């Protein structure tokens, strides 16, 4: 699953975001979210491949696009969401309804059923942070 330092960094950023949300403080800085998100996306790519989901084009407007599956697949499902929302969702801090509310151009079901890149479950109640 990659270097342990990457996982320690990601874990620290996830919990920092939890604390900031609980305290009503500013969000984790965007450059930190970007760095933490890259490891999460890589691991989620593996989870989706193991689940044999269709290709997903994940558009994060302030960062980039990721192909999770076959690059340039004309039958891919696309979704657009802000970096912070993807970061929080992949760490189990968003409900299924919150994820379904992203800008999907197809059925999010296969991607939701595949699970998260960490040993987490999705949030059972909506978090606003």
Order of alpha helices (4+ residues) and beta strands (2+ residues): alpha-alpha-beta-beta-beta-alpha-alpha-beta-alpha
